Amino acid sequence: MDATLASYKPQLVKFQSLIALILLCIGISLMSDKFLTVDNTWNVMRQISVNICISVGMTLVVLTAGIDLSVGSVLAFCGAVTAGLLKYGIELPSNDLFIGFTILGAVVAGLITGVLLGLFNGWAITKFKVPPFVATLAMLTVARGFTMLWTKGFPISDLGDRFAYIGTGWFLGVPLPVWISGLVVIAAVIITQKTALGRYIYAIGGNEQASRLSGININKVKLMVYGIAGLLAAVGGIMVTSRLDSAQPNAGMSYELDSIAAVVIGGTSLSGGRGTIMGTVLGAIIIGVLNNGLVLLNVSPFWQQVVKGAVILLAVIIDKANAKND
């Protein structure tokens, strides 16, 4: 009997996130008849699209044994930059000059902002050997401050129907944010499984010293990884701003919590070197379903935070237990 259980254990570990998702869906559907409806399903998919984008970037960072606590603030600032440029442009009264922005121009500016903030994180970590936790914690505060300065503490709203299409539109019967997050996932899977960069990311997370001795440019890879994380946080920020038709100064609060939760629930080791993009996608779906289920069941927002924190702790404990048994 014990031998039979032992033979099935690797499969159970491999599919533990999927099993957890199925059990979660069954439990919520039994307690709420609103859960398994078409409208609610699309609502959940639209909501988790943002977390999927952020979590994919977080996964790449965690695979290198790093962490990025700034994604929520970077999301807010990039969304605010996009909205501000789209609505107000740039005025230079001293030169009697006004620069207006199209939707594409404003979006590109927001994406570039995310990349630059991510690269700054990577630069601080690689150039000055600042621990990723400290460097990104500092960026969390800096980017939030920039958001407040840019917006002056007030929302930037009424951005137009064409911009709103990014976050609320449909394409071929599927919400556009789902398409965007799907493309992000496909690109990330290709990077991690089919490119040298992907192999380097796993190698650095597995053993940084051995990777350095084998000739891998550690600093370059980390710069690229944190730059990608900043870019994907900006993608999430643009989708959130578009969906709300407003850039909120406090947007992205606790998003880093949800993204880290998705990563660890999806099976990526916080020690680095082990994990998959698709595991993170599954983790993001679990977090999205959990959030949606708690709302449908009228659970207090304060208890929602308690539950999510407990889920993260449980996922890390399971990860450590699996690592010891490997």
Secondary structure as UniProt FT lines:
FT   HELIX           2..14
FT   HELIX           16..31
FT   TURN            33..36
FT   HELIX           38..63
FT   TURN            64..65
FT   TURN            69..70
FT   HELIX           71..88
FT   STRAND          90..92
FT   HELIX           93..95
FT   STRAND          97..99
FT   HELIX           103..127
FT   HELIX           132..151
FT   TURN            152..153
FT   STRAND          156..157
FT   HELIX           161..168
FT   STRAND          170..171
FT   TURN            172..173
FT   STRAND          174..175
FT   HELIX           176..194
FT   HELIX           196..206
FT   HELIX           208..213
FT   TURN            214..215
FT   HELIX           218..244
FT   STRAND          246..247
FT   TURN            249..254
FT   HELIX           255..265
FT   TURN            266..267
FT   TURN            270..271
FT   HELIX           277..296
FT   TURN            297..298
FT   HELIX           301..325
//
